[in-house]
């Protein structure tokens, strides 16, 4: 065994045995390759057939938590080899798998000397690595318009367990990513940001009405071809309460204004296109949301990427505050880990799904944070147990909705 490349797991590596879910695993050995050239030697001398591939361990579903065997952590393979534009609207970046989303965007700005190109996948955690985003096909709040992460991969280079190198192109067509292979390099498609962008936050003091409004908005189609919807997000009452209580701990929220008093839920809609066409969409959305009790005078209309980032930070805080909550409970009882589900629709509407699960939780005196991508009915329910007994009760309710 190469002691430089393959190291025995001891107390120094405890943080690589868990992710943001707080699920805890175990492993015998671990490697931190700094280049693709080191990977074949690691794979050739693997001491176990059980292999866990890791990026930044920012996942919340336990997918990077090892269950024995060997860990390959790619955080040191973080080189950006090239960034180049190929046209007025497209370009590419060649990166190693350990590059983070934040690192990529900063380097795009540095190398291109302009801030109007980006890689569209937008998971909430910007410290996530490119390899992890590709492997899990994580998309984020802009996926309604931009689509799957795999649609923005020109090519990936893989190393399989036998040490063979493979190149894959057009992953969006195949929809297949070989999970037992290591990404050694990826060619990412960069696209130009829309010139004009508008983000609108609608506030509701009645959560049930906001859920019915979400049902209505799912079928909303702009009447103009010159503007389009990029994202449509829902943030529920308990999520807002968590965010408000954590404002002092989350630096990103310092620039986000306080929500209107009495806000029980938020629907955030992002649009792009011609300015006059976006104004037309705004008026249509005001008409719809007003029917369900949202005060148009209280709504926020934000233009420009720096202003819109405030609502992105707020939406990110919905996930971050759940992690903070679970960290505190996990410190008191190691059996409590993140418990989240995406409820199956089974023919139910958006409002029926959310209302149904919240009614079950209320009857059991339990709580959960809910946020969602409205257009996809992609609803995330994160349970908030105070102790292990509540954790077990929440788990039983979760099983009914999977």
C-alpha positions as CSV (number, residue, x, y, z in Angstrom):
1,X,0.0,0.0,0.0
2,X,1.3,3.5,-0.9
3,X,1.2,5.3,2.4
4,X,1.4,8.6,0.7
5,X,-1.7,8.1,-1.4
6,X,-3.7,5.6,0.8
7,X,-3.9,6.5,4.5
8,X,-5.5,4.7,7.4
9,X,-8.6,6.5,8.7
10,X,-8.2,7.8,12.3
11,X,-9.4,10.7,14.3
12,X,-7.9,13.2,11.9
13,X,-10.4,12.2,9.3
14,X,-13.6,12.2,11.3
15,X,-15.1,15.0,9.3
16,X,-15.0,12.9,6.1
17,X,-17.2,10.3,7.7
18,X,-20.3,12.5,7.6
19,X,-22.0,15.2,5.5
20,X,-24.6,17.9,6.2
21,X,-27.2,15.2,6.9
22,X,-25.3,14.4,10.1
23,X,-25.5,10.7,9.2
24,X,-22.2,9.2,10.4
25,X,-20.4,6.4,8.6
26,X,-17.1,4.6,8.8
27,X,-14.2,3.7,6.6
28,X,-10.8,1.9,6.7
29,X,-8.7,4.1,4.4
30,X,-8.8,7.4,2.6
31,X,-7.1,9.2,-0.3
32,X,-6.8,12.8,-1.4
33,X,-5.5,12.7,-5.0
34,X,-4.1,16.0,-6.2
35,X,-4.1,15.0,-9.9
36,X,-5.6,12.5,-12.3
37,X,-2.2,10.9,-12.6
38,X,-2.4,9.7,-9.0
39,X,-5.8,8.0,-9.4
40,X,-4.7,4.9,-11.3
41,X,-2.2,4.0,-8.6
42,X,-4.9,4.5,-5.9
43,X,-7.4,2.4,-7.7
44,X,-4.8,-0.3,-8.5
45,X,-4.0,-0.7,-4.7
46,X,-7.5,-0.3,-3.3
47,X,-7.6,-2.3,-0.1
48,X,-11.4,-2.9,-0.5
49,X,-14.1,-3.2,-3.1
50,X,-16.3,-0.8,-1.1
51,X,-15.5,2.7,-2.5
52,X,-17.0,6.1,-1.6
53,X,-16.4,9.1,-3.8
54,X,-16.5,12.5,-2.1
55,X,-16.4,16.2,-3.0
56,X,-17.1,18.9,-0.4
57,X,-19.5,16.8,1.6
58,X,-22.2,19.5,1.4
59,X,-24.9,17.0,0.5
60,X,-27.9,16.5,2.8
61,X,-28.9,13.0,1.8
62,X,-26.0,11.0,3.1
63,X,-24.8,10.0,-0.4
64,X,-21.1,10.8,0.4
65,X,-21.2,9.1,3.8
66,X,-19.0,6.0,3.7
67,X,-20.1,2.6,4.9
68,X,-16.8,0.8,5.2
69,X,-13.9,0.4,2.7
70,X,-12.1,3.3,1.1
71,X,-12.8,7.0,0.5
72,X,-11.5,9.0,-2.4
73,X,-11.9,12.7,-1.7
74,X,-11.5,15.0,-4.6
75,X,-11.2,18.3,-2.8
76,X,-7.5,18.7,-3.9
77,X,-8.2,18.1,-7.6
78,X,-9.5,21.6,-8.0
79,X,-7.7,23.1,-11.0
80,X,-9.5,25.1,-13.7
81,X,-7.6,24.4,-16.8
82,X,-9.2,26.7,-19.3
83,X,-12.1,29.1,-19.7
84,X,-12.9,30.4,-23.2
85,X,-15.8,31.9,-25.1
86,X,-16.8,30.3,-28.4
87,X,-19.5,32.8,-29.5
88,X,-21.4,35.9,-28.2
89,X,-23.6,33.6,-26.1
90,X,-21.6,30.4,-25.3
91,X,-18.3,29.3,-23.9
92,X,-16.8,26.4,-22.0
93,X,-14.7,25.7,-18.9
94,X,-12.4,22.7,-18.4
95,X,-12.2,21.8,-14.7
96,X,-11.2,19.1,-12.3
97,X,-14.0,17.6,-10.1
98,X,-12.9,19.3,-6.9
99,X,-13.6,22.8,-8.2
100,X,-16.4,24.5,-6.3
101,X,-19.3,26.5,-7.8
102,X,-18.0,29.6,-6.1
103,X,-14.5,29.1,-7.4
104,X,-15.8,28.5,-10.9
105,X,-17.8,31.7,-11.0
106,X,-15.0,33.8,-9.6
107,X,-12.6,32.4,-12.2
108,X,-15.0,33.1,-15.0
109,X,-15.1,36.7,-13.9
110,X,-11.3,36.8,-13.5
111,X,-10.4,35.3,-16.8
112,X,-13.2,36.7,-19.0
113,X,-13.2,40.2,-17.3
114,X,-16.9,40.1,-17.5
115,X,-19.8,38.9,-15.2
116,X,-22.4,38.0,-17.8
117,X,-21.4,34.3,-18.4
118,X,-22.1,31.4,-16.0
119,X,-22.6,27.7,-15.6
120,X,-26.4,27.4,-15.2
121,X,-26.7,24.6,-12.5
122,X,-27.5,26.5,-9.3
123,X,-27.6,24.3,-6.2
124,X,-28.1,26.2,-3.0
125,X,-24.6,25.5,-1.6
126,X,-21.9,27.3,-3.6
127,X,-19.2,25.4,-1.8
128,X,-20.4,22.2,-3.6
129,X,-17.9,20.7,-6.0
130,X,-18.5,20.3,-9.7
131,X,-17.9,16.6,-9.5
132,X,-20.6,16.2,-6.8
133,X,-23.1,18.4,-8.7
134,X,-22.6,16.3,-11.8
135,X,-22.8,13.0,-10.0
136,X,-26.0,13.8,-8.3
137,X,-27.4,15.9,-11.2
138,X,-28.1,18.7,-8.6
139,X,-29.9,21.6,-10.3
140,X,-31.2,24.3,-7.9
141,X,-33.9,26.9,-8.2
142,X,-33.2,27.8,-11.9
143,X,-33.8,24.3,-13.2
144,X,-37.3,25.1,-14.4
145,X,-35.9,27.2,-17.2
146,X,-32.3,25.9,-17.6
147,X,-33.1,22.2,-17.1
148,X,-30.9,19.4,-16.0
149,X,-27.2,19.8,-14.9
150,X,-26.3,17.0,-17.3
151,X,-27.5,19.3,-20.2
152,X,-24.6,21.6,-19.5
153,X,-21.8,19.0,-19.8
154,X,-19.9,19.0,-23.1
155,X,-17.8,16.0,-22.0
156,X,-16.6,14.2,-18.9
157,X,-13.5,12.0,-18.5
158,X,-13.9,9.0,-16.2
159,X,-11.7,6.5,-14.6
160,X,-13.4,3.2,-13.8
161,X,-12.5,0.6,-11.1
162,X,-10.3,-1.3,-13.6
163,X,-8.2,1.8,-14.3
164,X,-9.7,2.3,-17.7
165,X,-10.3,5.9,-19.0
166,X,-13.6,6.7,-20.7
167,X,-14.9,9.9,-22.3
168,X,-18.7,10.6,-22.3
169,X,-20.5,13.3,-24.3
170,X,-24.1,14.4,-24.4
171,X,-25.1,13.1,-21.0
172,X,-28.4,14.9,-21.2
173,X,-29.5,12.6,-24.0
174,X,-28.5,9.4,-22.3
175,X,-29.4,10.5,-18.8
176,X,-26.8,7.9,-17.6
177,X,-23.9,8.6,-15.3
178,X,-21.8,5.6,-14.2
179,X,-21.8,5.9,-10.4
180,X,-18.9,3.5,-9.9
181,X,-16.5,5.7,-12.0
182,X,-14.4,8.7,-10.9
183,X,-14.7,12.0,-12.8
184,X,-11.2,13.2,-13.6
185,X,-12.1,16.2,-15.8
186,X,-15.3,17.9,-17.1
187,X,-15.9,20.3,-20.0
188,X,-18.7,22.6,-18.9
189,X,-21.0,24.6,-21.1
190,X,-21.1,28.3,-20.2
191,X,-24.0,30.4,-21.3
192,X,-24.6,34.2,-21.3
193,X,-26.9,35.5,-18.6
194,X,-30.1,37.3,-19.7
195,X,-29.4,41.1,-20.0
196,X,-32.5,42.0,-18.1
197,X,-33.8,40.1,-15.0
198,X,-36.6,40.8,-12.5
199,X,-37.3,39.0,-9.3
200,X,-40.7,39.4,-7.6
201,X,-41.5,38.3,-4.0
202,X,-45.1,38.0,-3.1
203,X,-46.0,37.8,0.6
204,X,-49.0,36.1,2.1
205,X,-50.4,36.2,5.6
206,X,-52.5,33.1,5.0
207,X,-50.5,30.0,4.2
208,X,-53.4,28.0,2.8
209,X,-54.2,30.8,0.4
210,X,-50.6,30.9,-0.8
211,X,-50.7,27.1,-1.5
212,X,-53.8,27.6,-3.6
213,X,-52.1,30.4,-5.4
214,X,-49.1,28.0,-6.1
215,X,-51.6,25.6,-7.7
216,X,-52.8,28.4,-10.0
217,X,-49.3,29.6,-10.8
218,X,-48.2,26.1,-11.9
219,X,-50.2,26.6,-15.1
220,X,-49.2,30.2,-15.6
221,X,-47.7,30.9,-19.0
222,X,-46.5,34.4,-20.0
223,X,-48.6,36.0,-22.7
224,X,-45.5,37.4,-24.3
225,X,-42.7,35.5,-26.2
226,X,-40.2,38.2,-25.2
227,X,-39.9,37.2,-21.6
228,X,-39.9,34.0,-19.7
229,X,-40.0,32.5,-16.2
230,X,-36.7,31.3,-14.8
231,X,-37.8,30.1,-11.4
232,X,-40.8,29.9,-9.2
233,X,-40.2,29.2,-5.5
234,X,-42.4,28.6,-2.4
235,X,-41.2,29.2,1.2
236,X,-43.5,28.1,4.0
237,X,-44.3,29.5,7.4
238,X,-42.0,27.4,9.5
239,X,-39.1,27.9,7.1
240,X,-39.6,31.7,7.4
241,X,-39.6,31.4,11.2
242,X,-36.3,29.6,11.2
243,X,-34.8,32.1,8.9
244,X,-36.0,35.1,11.0
245,X,-34.6,33.5,14.1
246,X,-31.2,32.9,12.5
247,X,-30.6,36.3,10.9
248,X,-27.8,37.2,13.4
249,X,-26.0,33.9,12.6
250,X,-26.2,34.1,8.8
251,X,-24.1,36.9,7.3
252,X,-25.7,36.5,3.9
253,X,-29.0,37.7,5.4
254,X,-27.6,41.0,6.6
255,X,-28.4,42.7,3.3
256,X,-31.9,41.1,3.0
257,X,-34.6,43.5,4.3
258,X,-37.1,42.2,6.9
259,X,-40.2,40.6,5.5
260,X,-43.5,42.4,6.0
261,X,-45.0,41.8,9.4
262,X,-47.3,38.8,9.6
263,X,-45.8,37.1,6.6
264,X,-46.8,33.4,6.7
265,X,-45.3,32.4,3.3
266,X,-43.5,33.7,0.3
267,X,-43.8,33.0,-3.4
268,X,-40.7,34.2,-5.3
269,X,-40.8,34.4,-9.1
270,X,-37.8,35.2,-11.3
271,X,-38.3,36.4,-14.9
272,X,-36.0,37.5,-17.7
273,X,-36.3,39.0,-21.2
274,X,-37.2,42.4,-22.7
275,X,-37.9,45.0,-20.0
276,X,-41.3,46.0,-21.3
277,X,-42.3,42.3,-21.6
278,X,-41.2,41.6,-18.0
279,X,-43.5,44.5,-16.9
280,X,-46.3,42.7,-18.7
281,X,-45.6,39.5,-16.8
282,X,-45.4,41.4,-13.5
283,X,-48.9,42.9,-14.0
284,X,-50.3,39.4,-14.8
285,X,-48.6,38.0,-11.6
286,X,-49.9,40.8,-9.5
287,X,-53.5,40.1,-10.7
288,X,-53.2,36.4,-9.9
289,X,-51.5,36.7,-6.5
290,X,-53.9,39.5,-5.4
291,X,-56.8,37.1,-5.8
292,X,-55.2,35.0,-3.0
293,X,-54.6,37.8,-0.6
294,X,-51.1,39.0,-1.4
295,X,-50.9,42.8,-1.1
296,X,-49.3,44.1,-4.3
297,X,-48.1,47.2,-2.4
298,X,-46.0,45.0,-0.1
299,X,-44.4,42.9,-2.9
300,X,-40.8,43.3,-3.7
301,X,-39.7,43.8,-7.3
302,X,-35.9,43.5,-7.6
303,X,-34.0,44.2,-10.8
304,X,-30.4,43.4,-11.5
305,X,-28.3,40.4,-10.4
306,X,-26.9,42.0,-7.2
307,X,-30.4,42.8,-5.9
308,X,-31.8,39.5,-6.9
309,X,-29.0,37.8,-5.1
310,X,-30.7,38.9,-1.9
311,X,-33.6,36.6,-2.5
312,X,-31.3,33.8,-3.6
313,X,-29.6,34.2,-0.2
314,X,-33.0,34.2,1.5
315,X,-33.9,31.0,-0.3
316,X,-30.6,29.4,0.5
317,X,-31.2,30.2,4.2
318,X,-34.3,28.0,4.1
319,X,-32.0,25.0,3.6
320,X,-29.1,26.3,5.8
321,X,-31.3,26.9,8.8
322,X,-32.5,23.3,8.7
323,X,-28.9,22.1,8.8
324,X,-28.2,24.4,11.8
325,X,-31.3,23.1,13.6
326,X,-30.3,19.5,13.1
327,X,-26.7,20.2,14.1
328,X,-27.9,21.4,17.5
329,X,-30.2,18.4,18.0
330,X,-27.5,15.9,16.8
331,X,-25.1,17.4,19.3
332,X,-27.6,16.4,22.1
333,X,-28.5,13.0,20.6
334,X,-26.4,11.4,17.9
335,X,-29.4,9.3,16.8
336,X,-31.0,12.5,15.4
337,X,-29.9,13.1,11.8
338,X,-31.4,15.1,9.0
339,X,-34.8,13.7,8.0
340,X,-36.2,15.2,4.8
341,X,-38.5,13.9,2.0
342,X,-39.8,14.9,-1.3
343,X,-43.5,13.7,-1.0
344,X,-44.9,11.6,-3.8
345,X,-47.7,13.4,-5.6
346,X,-50.0,10.4,-6.3
347,X,-52.4,12.6,-8.2
348,X,-52.5,15.3,-5.5
349,X,-52.2,19.0,-6.2
350,X,-49.3,21.1,-4.8
351,X,-51.6,22.5,-2.1
352,X,-53.0,19.1,-1.3
353,X,-49.6,17.6,-0.8
354,X,-48.3,20.4,1.5
355,X,-51.5,20.9,3.4
356,X,-51.9,17.1,3.9
357,X,-48.5,16.6,5.4
358,X,-48.7,19.7,7.6
359,X,-52.0,18.6,9.0
360,X,-50.5,15.3,9.9
361,X,-47.6,17.0,11.6
362,X,-49.9,19.4,13.5
363,X,-52.1,16.5,14.8
364,X,-48.9,14.9,16.1
365,X,-47.6,18.2,17.5
366,X,-44.6,18.0,15.2
367,X,-43.0,20.6,12.9
368,X,-41.3,20.7,9.5
369,X,-39.7,23.3,7.2
370,X,-41.2,23.3,3.7
371,X,-39.9,25.0,0.6
372,X,-40.4,24.0,-3.0
373,X,-39.9,24.6,-6.7
374,X,-43.5,25.3,-7.7
375,X,-43.4,24.5,-11.4
376,X,-42.0,21.0,-10.9
377,X,-44.0,20.3,-7.7
378,X,-40.6,19.6,-6.3
379,X,-41.5,19.9,-2.6
380,X,-38.9,19.5,0.1
381,X,-40.1,18.7,3.6
382,X,-37.5,18.8,6.4
383,X,-38.6,17.5,9.8
384,X,-37.6,19.4,12.9
385,X,-37.7,17.0,15.9
386,X,-37.0,18.4,19.3
387,X,-35.9,15.0,20.6
388,X,-35.5,11.3,19.5
389,X,-39.1,10.5,20.3
390,X,-40.2,13.2,17.9
391,X,-37.7,12.0,15.4
392,X,-39.2,8.6,15.4
393,X,-42.7,10.0,15.1
394,X,-41.6,12.2,12.2
395,X,-40.0,9.2,10.5
396,X,-43.3,7.3,10.6
397,X,-45.1,10.3,9.0
398,X,-42.4,10.6,6.4
399,X,-42.8,6.9,5.4
400,X,-46.5,7.6,4.6
401,X,-45.6,10.3,2.1
402,X,-42.7,8.7,0.2
